[in-house]
Amino acid sequence: MENCIFCKIIAGEIPSPRLYEDDKMIVIRDIEPKAKLHYLCIPKTHFALLSEMDEARAEVVKYCFEKIPQLASELGLQDGYRIIINQGENGGQTVHHLHIHLLGGEVLGGF
């Protein structure tokens, strides 16, 4: 998408160190961390909401969820982590490109 910051990061138009990248997703650090370790897993396929998923997009999200545990130790998340997907304005979504927050590196408070 033309004005999507994550699409621009994926395309290399905006520099952001990639902790992991393959043909389906990237992992970068969140620029406003909410935990000692705070990463973003960003699918390379642009869509904003889970409600926009079709079969192909669902496969990409499934792939991300399968890949995250494989990367946990490399990212310093071996002692556990929290996964968050914000959806819509009331859900705190500020970038309208679906992404998965990975938080860890410390004991996280409850809800």
N, C-alpha and C positions, 0 to 999 in steps of 0.2 A: 504494500500500500504506500502511496506517495508520501503521506505525512506521518507514517508510523515510525517512531524512534527505534523500535526493535527490528523492524524491517531494514532500517538504515544501518543498524549495528550488524545484522546478518550479512548485508551486502558489502560491508566494509567501508561505508560512507562515514560512519561515526566510529572512531577507534574505541575499542573496549577489549581488554585482555580476556581471552577465552581460556577458561580452565579445562574445558572439554568441547570438542566439536566433532560431529559426524554429518552425514548427509541429511539427517532428520532433525537435529537439535543442536543447540549450544548451551553451555553453562557459563555464566559470568557472575561476578560479585554484584550485589545490590549496592547502589550508590548511597542509599539511606538505610544502613543496616539496623535491624530491630533485634539482633542477637549478635553474640560474639562472632559467629559465622553465619552469613546470610547470602545465599546464592539464588540466582534465577535460572531455572531450566526453561528455555524458550524454544518451542517448536519452530522450525523454519517455515512451516505452513501458516499463513496469516488467517486468523479468525479470532474474534474477540470473546465469544461466549460459548459455554458448553452446549447451550441450546442451538448453536449453529453447526454442531457436529453432524457430518454425514459419515458414511462408512469409512472413507479414506482418512478423514480427520480423526475419527475414533481410533484408527490403527496407529496414527502418529502419537496420540495421547497415551495409548496403551504402551507403545514403544518407550516413551519417556518414563512411564512408571516402572517398566521393566529395567531400564538402564540406570535409574537413580540408585537402587540398592547396590549395583555393581560399582558405582563411583563413590559410594559413601566413605570408605576408608581413605581413598585418595583425596577427598575433600575435607577430611578431618571429622567426619560425622559418624565414626564407628561406634560411638557410645549412644547414638540415638539422634533423632532429628524430628522436626515438625514439618509437615507439608501443608501449604495453604494455596488455594486458588481463589483469588478475589473475583467476584462476578458483579458487574454493574456499579453504578455510582454509590448506592447504599451499601454495597459490599466492599467498598474501598478500592475498586479498580481504577487506577489512574492512567494506565497505558492499555489501550483497547486492542491488545494482541494477547491472546491467551498465554499465560506463563505460570509456572509453578514455583512458588517460594520454598526454599529449603533453609530452615533455621536450626542451628545447633551450636555445638562447641561449649555449651554450658547447660545447667539445669534451667529449663524454661518454666515459667509460671503457668498455672492452670487458668482455666476460663472462669 
